[in-house]
Amino acid sequence: MSGTGIYRPAPTLHLTRPSDDTLRLQTENSLVELNGSSADLFEKNILPLLDGASAVDEVSQKVGLKNPDDLRALLDELKGAGILLENTGDSAFLDHAEMLGIDRSGIKERLKDLRVAIIGDGQLAQEIHQGLCDVPVGHVTMVSWSSENQGKDLSLEALISLAQDNEYLISTLGDAFPAIDYRVNRAVHETGTAALFCRVGLTKSTVGPLVFPSETACFTCWRMRSAACADDFERFMEFEESAADRDQPIAHPTAKIGFLAQIVAGTAITELLKSALALGEVSVTDRLLEYEPFKGGWQQHTLLRRPDCPDCSKKKFSFQIDQIL
């Protein structure tokens, strides 16, 4: 018998009882009914033991079944119907992808080779790092600002080198260190690496844009749009000019934002995986997702490439904040 013989319910499994002697097991794509005494036995005794850790023989012994092969045959049928998953030793993400009809081996190989660098060390960066490792992405690096080396790890030269070694950069420092987003944007336009920008805040958080150099609207295009839409243009300009020139964080980059960091991190990981694995339409290329937790929730904003953008337009400028804004 192939496989591990260790089972667990599919993540979307729902149980209903159309009648006293019928148990209906249903997922998004499957429906199976058990009838008679086997319905009660499965619901009350067997299913609670299918925890992804207990083998068929162990479950059979605990339930008091004389022949484990009968139980194994039933569980194999339910696995084939998409009601159960067999523990493969892979991550839950790969199990779920296979349930959606996506080739497990192909995604597994792609993830193994995928290289992502996360810039920052706050809770948002840590949540993204943990999530990518759980997927698992083969190579995940975290780079943060350090006063001990005067921030040399986040200099433009260091970020260009980092971009050359990775397929994606994820910039998470946001308003805590705004100058880094500008440097990351410039670095990826030097190397052709993709970059995803994320910010988390109590009143407003953002995911995006996901920048593909010379193909999509970039971070600087977004800030130029933000300047044009600002209620107080002069105040916005004053802040951006000051922030872009700073060599140190404005706020402590390790400050915790609690559950909001988890929400933003989950969305950022989803968008990156959709892009890297071609799993669906990416929501943050030439667009931005904005989250206001206590107002309207998620909103999507369209971004256009600026023909006068000093980073992504064909016409190149020296990096001057007054030209950017």
ABEGO torsion letter per residue (X at the ends): XBEAGBBBBBAABBBBBABAABBBBBBAABBBBBBEAAAAAAAAAAAAABAGABBAAAAAAAAGBABAAAAAAAAAAAAAAGABBBBAGBBAAAAAAAAAGBBAAAAAAAAAABBBBBBEABAAAAAAAAAAAAOBBABBBBBBBBAAAGGAAABAAAAAAAAAABABBBBAAEAABAAAAAAAAAAAAAAGBBBBBBBBBAABBBBOBBBBBGABBBAAAAAAAAAAABABAAAAAAAAAAAAABABBABBAABBAEAAAAAAAAAAAAAAAAAAAGAEBBAABGBBBBBBAABAEBBBBBBBBBAABAAABABBBBBBAAAAX
